[in-house]
């Protein structure tokens, strides 16, 4: 299919920190549309890359788009915090100490966000699913039908920074007494009524609610915490770890985890402050505006 539709965020900065031109073996834990993987494989003609994604369909489509790199590319279908376990089960050698670079891009491609079957968008009516791997786990609709009002308010505040989380949770629980919320537009309309409409805002009132439910359904913070405990061990000496976060809660986890690993002497921080996209990139790709990159290097023995 040629070049993938996914536009990789902070691509030049990722290449700067990973430095794939020197060759080596790289691990893209959020393979997605293959945008970053293509950049690495093009710049490093001797590089090998392992791509990981929890969405089988996305993984297969990206592999087709990178067919010219087939001899240097292998893939693993798994959640990124279980990538080492899944790789071992599929015959790929141990991850420990084998990668010159590991990348985590915690964003979602336009293709994923706009796929109506995922139920991630309030722009069109669809089943309220939100699972990145639709073969396992509960849907957002099932979660909304199960959790208590307090649990729902807590997750809306924690994952969505939603200031009116309690009011939204109260309305959702009241609604499910009569009929469960099963569709994206049902949820978006309910939240909009609770929050009183857009009031001139460019963003839809349900944006934070959708983000929070997606993060909860996919256990995004839990997976991130677990993979950041493992990732430094997967690096070879002087190997680089690059993480791009988009949500303040994610970035706090990344910052805390990298600082802890640096304090233990396991890694050295390469970015004391986050690296943000510049105005030209934001103008070309508005979804990049909240991206925050942090990088570290495994210390030599």
Secondary structure by P-SEA (a helix, b strand, c coil): cccccccccaaaaaaaaaccccbbbbbccccccaaaaaaaaaacccbbbbbbbccaaaaaaaaaaaccccccbbbbbccccaaaaaaaaaccccccccccbbbbbccccccccccccccccccccccccccccccccccaaaaaacccaaaaaaaaaacccccaaaaaaaaaaaaaaccccccaaaaaaaaaaaaccccccccccaaaaaaaaaaaaaaaaaaaaaaaacccccccccbbbbbbbccaaaaaaaaaaaaaaaaaccccccccbbbbbcaaaaaaccccccbbbbbbbbbcc
